[in-house]
């Protein structure tokens, strides 16, 4: 409870005065005041660091999501191109043996050259 009061600066001086009034050792009082001031200086910095980490993680997640969408679009485009190439190959392979011979290639070029639909 005391550290929360110090962090929020909510009546933390009452706690510090209680320690100061109930102690006779000046070294102990100075140590307690030093620790209070140190905590007051460092605790907000730690809280800001946590908030900064949350913000940065959100930005990185958003950027990563956009990159993944772009990669997916590129993959879909490549699949479409592959489908088109497979269709062209099937049309060129008139014998159906899985290979395009020189004659089949010449026939395909002749068809396209003379305006035939390929």
Biotite code that builds the C-alpha atoms (Angstrom):
import biotite.structure as struc

atoms = struc.array([
    struc.Atom([0.000, 0.000, 0.000], chain_id="A", res_id=1, res_name="UNK", atom_name="CA", element="C"),
    struc.Atom([2.816, 2.385, 0.846], chain_id="A", res_id=2, res_name="UNK", atom_name="CA", element="C"),
    struc.Atom([4.574, 1.890, -2.508], chain_id="A", res_id=3, res_name="UNK", atom_name="CA", element="C"),
    struc.Atom([1.307, 2.524, -4.322], chain_id="A", res_id=4, res_name="UNK", atom_name="CA", element="C"),
    struc.Atom([0.859, 5.719, -2.336], chain_id="A", res_id=5, res_name="UNK", atom_name="CA", element="C"),
    struc.Atom([4.372, 6.759, -3.276], chain_id="A", res_id=6, res_name="UNK", atom_name="CA", element="C"),
    struc.Atom([3.832, 5.895, -6.946], chain_id="A", res_id=7, res_name="UNK", atom_name="CA", element="C"),
    struc.Atom([0.622, 7.918, -7.158], chain_id="A", res_id=8, res_name="UNK", atom_name="CA", element="C"),
    struc.Atom([1.990, 10.615, -4.816], chain_id="A", res_id=9, res_name="UNK", atom_name="CA", element="C"),
    struc.Atom([-1.112, 10.107, -2.658], chain_id="A", res_id=10, res_name="UNK", atom_name="CA", element="C"),
    struc.Atom([-0.301, 11.176, 0.929], chain_id="A", res_id=11, res_name="UNK", atom_name="CA", element="C"),
    struc.Atom([3.075, 9.461, 0.816], chain_id="A", res_id=12, res_name="UNK", atom_name="CA", element="C"),
    struc.Atom([4.482, 12.238, 2.982], chain_id="A", res_id=13, res_name="UNK", atom_name="CA", element="C"),
    struc.Atom([2.372, 10.990, 5.914], chain_id="A", res_id=14, res_name="UNK", atom_name="CA", element="C"),
    struc.Atom([4.111, 7.616, 5.705], chain_id="A", res_id=15, res_name="UNK", atom_name="CA", element="C"),
    struc.Atom([7.513, 9.243, 5.431], chain_id="A", res_id=16, res_name="UNK", atom_name="CA", element="C"),
    struc.Atom([6.823, 11.468, 8.448], chain_id="A", res_id=17, res_name="UNK", atom_name="CA", element="C"),
    struc.Atom([5.586, 8.487, 10.453], chain_id="A", res_id=18, res_name="UNK", atom_name="CA", element="C"),
    struc.Atom([8.887, 6.700, 9.849], chain_id="A", res_id=19, res_name="UNK", atom_name="CA", element="C"),
    struc.Atom([10.814, 9.888, 10.635], chain_id="A", res_id=20, res_name="UNK", atom_name="CA", element="C"),
    struc.Atom([8.942, 10.568, 13.887], chain_id="A", res_id=21, res_name="UNK", atom_name="CA", element="C"),
    struc.Atom([9.193, 6.969, 15.156], chain_id="A", res_id=22, res_name="UNK", atom_name="CA", element="C"),
    struc.Atom([12.917, 6.579, 14.577], chain_id="A", res_id=23, res_name="UNK", atom_name="CA", element="C"),
    struc.Atom([15.806, 8.028, 16.542], chain_id="A", res_id=24, res_name="UNK", atom_name="CA", element="C"),
    struc.Atom([18.575, 6.992, 14.132], chain_id="A", res_id=25, res_name="UNK", atom_name="CA", element="C"),
    struc.Atom([19.338, 9.779, 11.612], chain_id="A", res_id=26, res_name="UNK", atom_name="CA", element="C"),
    struc.Atom([21.061, 7.350, 9.240], chain_id="A", res_id=27, res_name="UNK", atom_name="CA", element="C"),
    struc.Atom([17.878, 5.261, 9.019], chain_id="A", res_id=28, res_name="UNK", atom_name="CA", element="C"),
    struc.Atom([15.750, 8.365, 8.382], chain_id="A", res_id=29, res_name="UNK", atom_name="CA", element="C"),
    struc.Atom([18.060, 9.508, 5.574], chain_id="A", res_id=30, res_name="UNK", atom_name="CA", element="C"),
    struc.Atom([18.029, 6.013, 4.064], chain_id="A", res_id=31, res_name="UNK", atom_name="CA", element="C"),
    struc.Atom([14.229, 5.930, 4.083], chain_id="A", res_id=32, res_name="UNK", atom_name="CA", element="C"),
    struc.Atom([14.011, 9.393, 2.490], chain_id="A", res_id=33, res_name="UNK", atom_name="CA", element="C"),
    struc.Atom([16.608, 8.384, -0.109], chain_id="A", res_id=34, res_name="UNK", atom_name="CA", element="C"),
    struc.Atom([14.597, 5.263, -0.964], chain_id="A", res_id=35, res_name="UNK", atom_name="CA", element="C"),
    struc.Atom([11.360, 7.287, -1.210], chain_id="A", res_id=36, res_name="UNK", atom_name="CA", element="C"),
    struc.Atom([12.903, 9.847, -3.554], chain_id="A", res_id=37, res_name="UNK", atom_name="CA", element="C"),
    struc.Atom([14.545, 7.126, -5.622], chain_id="A", res_id=38, res_name="UNK", atom_name="CA", element="C"),
    struc.Atom([11.249, 5.270, -5.946], chain_id="A", res_id=39, res_name="UNK", atom_name="CA", element="C"),
    struc.Atom([9.419, 8.496, -6.864], chain_id="A", res_id=40, res_name="UNK", atom_name="CA", element="C"),
    struc.Atom([11.941, 9.126, -9.652], chain_id="A", res_id=41, res_name="UNK", atom_name="CA", element="C"),
    struc.Atom([12.153, 5.563, -11.025], chain_id="A", res_id=42, res_name="UNK", atom_name="CA", element="C"),
    struc.Atom([8.588, 4.242, -10.728], chain_id="A", res_id=43, res_name="UNK", atom_name="CA", element="C"),
    struc.Atom([7.022, 6.626, -13.283], chain_id="A", res_id=44, res_name="UNK", atom_name="CA", element="C"),
    struc.Atom([9.852, 5.872, -15.702], chain_id="A", res_id=45, res_name="UNK", atom_name="CA", element="C"),
    struc.Atom([9.144, 2.156, -15.395], chain_id="A", res_id=46, res_name="UNK", atom_name="CA", element="C"),
    struc.Atom([5.432, 2.752, -15.973], chain_id="A", res_id=47, res_name="UNK", atom_name="CA", element="C"),
    struc.Atom([6.176, 4.843, -19.068], chain_id="A", res_id=48, res_name="UNK", atom_name="CA", element="C"),
    struc.Atom([8.503, 2.125, -20.309], chain_id="A", res_id=49, res_name="UNK", atom_name="CA", element="C"),
    struc.Atom([5.683, -0.426, -20.006], chain_id="A", res_id=50, res_name="UNK", atom_name="CA", element="C"),
    struc.Atom([3.264, 1.826, -21.877], chain_id="A", res_id=51, res_name="UNK", atom_name="CA", element="C"),
    struc.Atom([5.881, 2.426, -24.560], chain_id="A", res_id=52, res_name="UNK", atom_name="CA", element="C"),
    struc.Atom([6.386, -1.335, -24.950], chain_id="A", res_id=53, res_name="UNK", atom_name="CA", element="C"),
    struc.Atom([2.644, -1.846, -25.409], chain_id="A", res_id=54, res_name="UNK", atom_name="CA", element="C"),
    struc.Atom([2.510, 0.887, -28.056], chain_id="A", res_id=55, res_name="UNK", atom_name="CA", element="C"),
    struc.Atom([5.532, -0.440, -29.953], chain_id="A", res_id=56, res_name="UNK", atom_name="CA", element="C"),
    struc.Atom([4.183, -3.990, -29.896], chain_id="A", res_id=57, res_name="UNK", atom_name="CA", element="C"),
    struc.Atom([0.903, -2.759, -31.384], chain_id="A", res_id=58, res_name="UNK", atom_name="CA", element="C"),
    struc.Atom([2.699, -0.936, -34.184], chain_id="A", res_id=59, res_name="UNK", atom_name="CA", element="C"),
    struc.Atom([4.887, -3.952, -34.960], chain_id="A", res_id=60, res_name="UNK", atom_name="CA", element="C"),
    struc.Atom([1.827, -6.218, -35.045], chain_id="A", res_id=61, res_name="UNK", atom_name="CA", element="C"),
    struc.Atom([0.067, -3.884, -37.474], chain_id="A", res_id=62, res_name="UNK", atom_name="CA", element="C"),
    struc.Atom([3.111, -3.688, -39.772], chain_id="A", res_id=63, res_name="UNK", atom_name="CA", element="C"),
    struc.Atom([3.530, -7.474, -39.694], chain_id="A", res_id=64, res_name="UNK", atom_name="CA", element="C"),
    struc.Atom([-0.151, -7.959, -40.546], chain_id="A", res_id=65, res_name="UNK", atom_name="CA", element="C"),
    struc.Atom([0.173, -5.644, -43.564], chain_id="A", res_id=66, res_name="UNK", atom_name="CA", element="C"),
    struc.Atom([3.274, -7.498, -44.771], chain_id="A", res_id=67, res_name="UNK", atom_name="CA", element="C"),
    struc.Atom([1.485, -10.846, -44.435], chain_id="A", res_id=68, res_name="UNK", atom_name="CA", element="C"),
    struc.Atom([-1.432, -9.532, -46.490], chain_id="A", res_id=69, res_name="UNK", atom_name="CA", element="C"),
    struc.Atom([0.967, -8.383, -49.197], chain_id="A", res_id=70, res_name="UNK", atom_name="CA", element="C"),
    struc.Atom([2.712, -11.786, -49.254], chain_id="A", res_id=71, res_name="UNK", atom_name="CA", element="C"),
    struc.Atom([-0.685, -13.512, -49.517], chain_id="A", res_id=72, res_name="UNK", atom_name="CA", element="C"),
    struc.Atom([-1.638, -11.301, -52.474], chain_id="A", res_id=73, res_name="UNK", atom_name="CA", element="C"),
    struc.Atom([1.670, -12.121, -54.189], chain_id="A", res_id=74, res_name="UNK", atom_name="CA", element="C"),
    struc.Atom([1.127, -15.844, -53.606], chain_id="A", res_id=75, res_name="UNK", atom_name="CA", element="C"),
    struc.Atom([-2.394, -15.654, -55.052], chain_id="A", res_id=76, res_name="UNK", atom_name="CA", element="C"),
    struc.Atom([-1.022, -13.829, -58.103], chain_id="A", res_id=77, res_name="UNK", atom_name="CA", element="C"),
    struc.Atom([1.683, -16.480, -58.573], chain_id="A", res_id=78, res_name="UNK", atom_name="CA", element="C"),
    struc.Atom([-0.916, -19.264, -58.302], chain_id="A", res_id=79, res_name="UNK", atom_name="CA", element="C"),
    struc.Atom([-2.984, -17.558, -60.998], chain_id="A", res_id=80, res_name="UNK", atom_name="CA", element="C"),
    struc.Atom([0.081, -17.283, -63.255], chain_id="A", res_id=81, res_name="UNK", atom_name="CA", element="C"),
    struc.Atom([0.932, -20.925, -62.625], chain_id="A", res_id=82, res_name="UNK", atom_name="CA", element="C"),
    struc.Atom([-2.587, -21.940, -63.599], chain_id="A", res_id=83, res_name="UNK", atom_name="CA", element="C"),
    struc.Atom([-2.309, -19.951, -66.825], chain_id="A", res_id=84, res_name="UNK", atom_name="CA", element="C"),
    struc.Atom([1.067, -21.521, -67.638], chain_id="A", res_id=85, res_name="UNK", atom_name="CA", element="C"),
    struc.Atom([-0.317, -25.005, -67.003], chain_id="A", res_id=86, res_name="UNK", atom_name="CA", element="C"),
    struc.Atom([-3.222, -24.306, -69.352], chain_id="A", res_id=87, res_name="UNK", atom_name="CA", element="C"),
    struc.Atom([-0.838, -23.075, -72.075], chain_id="A", res_id=88, res_name="UNK", atom_name="CA", element="C"),
    struc.Atom([1.358, -26.165, -71.588], chain_id="A", res_id=89, res_name="UNK", atom_name="CA", element="C"),
    struc.Atom([-1.655, -28.495, -71.883], chain_id="A", res_id=90, res_name="UNK", atom_name="CA", element="C"),
    struc.Atom([-2.695, -26.772, -75.120], chain_id="A", res_id=91, res_name="UNK", atom_name="CA", element="C"),
    struc.Atom([0.829, -27.072, -76.531], chain_id="A", res_id=92, res_name="UNK", atom_name="CA", element="C"),
    struc.Atom([1.162, -30.750, -75.526], chain_id="A", res_id=93, res_name="UNK", atom_name="CA", element="C"),
    struc.Atom([-1.165, -32.143, -78.156], chain_id="A", res_id=94, res_name="UNK", atom_name="CA", element="C"),
    struc.Atom([0.153, -35.698, -77.761], chain_id="A", res_id=95, res_name="UNK", atom_name="CA", element="C"),
    struc.Atom([-0.601, -35.690, -74.017], chain_id="A", res_id=96, res_name="UNK", atom_name="CA", element="C"),
    struc.Atom([2.714, -37.318, -73.055], chain_id="A", res_id=97, res_name="UNK", atom_name="CA", element="C"),
    struc.Atom([3.702, -34.556, -70.611], chain_id="A", res_id=98, res_name="UNK", atom_name="CA", element="C"),
    struc.Atom([6.426, -33.161, -72.854], chain_id="A", res_id=99, res_name="UNK", atom_name="CA", element="C"),
    struc.Atom([6.379, -30.493, -75.543], chain_id="A", res_id=100, res_name="UNK", atom_name="CA", element="C"),
    struc.Atom([8.245, -31.702, -78.591], chain_id="A", res_id=101, res_name="UNK", atom_name="CA", element="C"),
    struc.Atom([9.832, -29.516, -81.202], chain_id="A", res_id=102, res_name="UNK", atom_name="CA", element="C"),
    struc.Atom([6.954, -30.186, -83.596], chain_id="A", res_id=103, res_name="UNK", atom_name="CA", element="C"),
    struc.Atom([4.355, -29.259, -80.975], chain_id="A", res_id=104, res_name="UNK", atom_name="CA", element="C"),
    struc.Atom([6.261, -26.075, -80.204], chain_id="A", res_id=105, res_name="UNK", atom_name="CA", element="C"),
    struc.Atom([6.495, -25.186, -83.921], chain_id="A", res_id=106, res_name="UNK", atom_name="CA", element="C"),
    struc.Atom([2.757, -25.848, -84.327], chain_id="A", res_id=107, res_name="UNK", atom_name="CA", element="C"),
    struc.Atom([2.000, -23.581, -81.358], chain_id="A", res_id=108, res_name="UNK", atom_name="CA", element="C"),
    struc.Atom([4.147, -20.781, -82.790], chain_id="A", res_id=109, res_name="UNK", atom_name="CA", element="C"),
    struc.Atom([2.565, -21.149, -86.208], chain_id="A", res_id=110, res_name="UNK", atom_name="CA", element="C"),
    struc.Atom([-0.930, -20.939, -84.729], chain_id="A", res_id=111, res_name="UNK", atom_name="CA", element="C"),
    struc.Atom([-0.140, -17.783, -82.801], chain_id="A", res_id=112, res_name="UNK", atom_name="CA", element="C"),
    struc.Atom([1.747, -16.268, -85.722], chain_id="A", res_id=113, res_name="UNK", atom_name="CA", element="C"),
    struc.Atom([-1.143, -16.683, -88.174], chain_id="A", res_id=114, res_name="UNK", atom_name="CA", element="C"),
    struc.Atom([-3.724, -15.400, -85.723], chain_id="A", res_id=115, res_name="UNK", atom_name="CA", element="C"),
    struc.Atom([-5.019, -18.715, -84.519], chain_id="A", res_id=116, res_name="UNK", atom_name="CA", element="C"),
    struc.Atom([-6.506, -18.990, -81.044], chain_id="A", res_id=117, res_name="UNK", atom_name="CA", element="C"),
    struc.Atom([-4.201, -20.698, -78.645], chain_id="A", res_id=118, res_name="UNK", atom_name="CA", element="C"),
])
